[in-house]
Amino acid sequence: MARQLLETEKRFLKENRADLARKYGNRYLVIRRDEVYGDFETLEEAVTRGAERFGAGPFLAMSPTEGEVRASVPALTIGAPLTCQP
């Protein structure tokens, strides 16, 4: 069965939200699997840096002080070209 989009990242954020909020405040985090790869002043910067690091691969860019986690495709947000492979 295919894993739900960002399931691991959303679970990590949910389970660690209080600690992440204390450590990072309102900054935007780039989360992949169960690790924080950076914290940034703006969502745009987090998405850009995440896309540079992970390309079209999945990652979560969000502040730990925000509400519900919504799935998104950051590569599309910044206009990164995607390719389909057979």
N, C-alpha and C positions, 0 to 999 in steps of 0.2 A: 504494500500500500504506500502510495506517495505521501511524503510528509507535507503537512499543511504549510502554506507559505509563512515563513518566519515563526513557526511554532516554538522552536528552541529559544529564539531571541525574545519572544514575548513572554515565555515562561521565566527566563532569566530576569527580565526587567520586573515582572510581577513579584517574584520571590525576593528580589534585592532592592526594590524601589526605595524603601526608607533609607538604607545605607547609601545608595547612589545619590539620593536627594541631599543627604547630609554632606557627602563628599563633593558633589558637583553643583549643587544648587540648581539654578535655572539654565545652566549651560546645556547644549545639545550634544548628545553622545552618539558615537558610531559603535554599534554593537553587532558582532558577528558570532553566532553560536552562543557561547556563554562567557564572552570576554568583551571588555570595553577597549576599543582601539584608538580612542581619542575623544577629547571634549572641546567644544567650539562655541563661540559667541552667538552664532546665528545658525538657523536650520540650513540655509543655503550653503554655508561653509561646510557644515557636517556632511551634507549630501555630496558636495563636490569632492571633498577629501575621501569619503567612503567610496565613491565611484572611481576615483583615481587608484585607490588601493585594491578594490575588489572587482573592478570592471562591471560587467553585467550580472555578477553573482549577487545573491541576496545578502542584505544587511539592513539593520534597523537604525534610523537616524531619528532621535527623539530626546526630549528633555524628561528626566525622571519625575519632574513636577507636573507634567501634563497629564491629562485624563486618559481615556481609553486608547489602547494601541490599535492603529489602523494599518493594514497592510498597504504597501505602496511599492512602486518599482522606481527607485531613485535614478537609475540610469536613464529612464524615459523623462524624468523631471528635468534633467540637465541637457537632454537632447543627444545623449550618447548613441552612436549607431549600434544596432543589434544585428546579429547574423543568426540565421537558422541553419542548423546542420541536420542532414538527413539521418 
